[in-house]
Amino acid sequence: MRLDVLVSRAASRLQDAGSPSARLDAEVLMCHVMEVDRTWLYTWGDRLAEPFQRARFEALVAARASGQPVAYLTGEREFWGLGLATDASTLIPRPDTETLVAAAIERAAQPHGRLLDLGTGSGAIALAFASERPGWGVVGVDRAPAAVALAQRNAERLAITNVAFHESDWFAALAGERFQMIVSNPPYIAEHDPHLTMGDVRFEPRSALVAADEGLADLCHLVSESRGHLAAGGWLLLEHGYQQAAAVREALHRAGFGEISSITDLGGHERVSVGRIAG
Ligand SMILES: C[S@@+](CC[C@H](N)C(=O)[O-])C[C@H]1O[C@@H](n2cnc3c(N)ncnc32)[C@H](O)[C@@H]1O
């Protein structure tokens, strides 16, 4: 059967199954099976799939129809133009997090410095920043050993060498270390948030998503602990939920940060808050 016909059929099956991105999902899964990009698929959609390719594609479509995230099925997701390996050890990188990366790059005016990414997961933020600021040394830490291994694998795959990943419970393994910039996309969803029962989030580890105190516990912990690990004039940038900006700005203020502001994501929501230690 023609590739474009298989994709169209899969798209309607996925739409019926409730996928919010049915057509894109079907195209990405077909590209994964055929080992091609979407431009190739649009150009050569009239080609025929071999029986084994069709069987593989239909198995993936069935898994997606049962709710499994496309990024876990293909084992990869693009972030900041980088092809990152993904697995069930950590969060699938989200486009919203590119807001944090852009804000960090904008503030990294000097050619050299050290950046710390707390809760690095797949290494998405650390690797995106490191790729744009090759003169900086980047450290990414995560409590989950499998996430650290994934981030290391991504650094090797992308040949990004100005980055190192370690296992650490927030700052525990970083005693005495100071950085010009600290960034984090920590767990910030409240324990009983209904979104946890919807979409891709159902398949991601709760340890990557959920924090106590209505989702604010880790954010507040990072604000109060970061002071002791920032160099003079250093920046702290935190991603958070769109209703948490005021609470994070307040925590930054209480911890003695200046130049406090929040930055909106592509959807117009306050997604990242920043503060600076006096120089
Ligand atoms: C929301 S995910 C972010 C992953 C990645 N930075 C991204 O933006 O795609 C949060 C990450 O924080 C890690 N994490 C949770 N608690 C932690 C802790 N106490 N110390 C270090 N990392 C932690 C989780 O394992 C997870 O990888």
The ligand as an ORCA input file, in Angstrom:
! r2SCAN-3c Opt
* xyz 0 1
  C      10.455     18.508     34.608
  S      11.803     17.390     34.424
  C      12.889     18.386     33.428
  C      13.822     17.608     32.548
  C      14.622     18.479     31.563
  N      15.395     19.487     32.258
  C      13.694     19.157     30.577
  O      13.471     20.367     30.698
  O      13.174     18.480     29.678
  C      12.506     17.473     36.041
  C      13.772     16.654     36.259
  O      14.193     16.887     37.617
  C      14.703     15.680     38.156
  N      14.632     15.762     39.620
  C      13.542     15.639     40.411
  N      13.886     15.774     41.698
  C      15.223     15.979     41.733
  C      16.175     16.181     42.774
  N      15.807     16.176     44.056
  N      17.463     16.369     42.439
  C      17.858     16.364     41.129
  N      17.005     16.169     40.093
  C      15.707     15.979     40.398
  C      13.821     14.594     37.538
  O      14.471     13.333     37.582
  C      13.604     15.138     36.121
  O      14.574     14.633     35.218
*
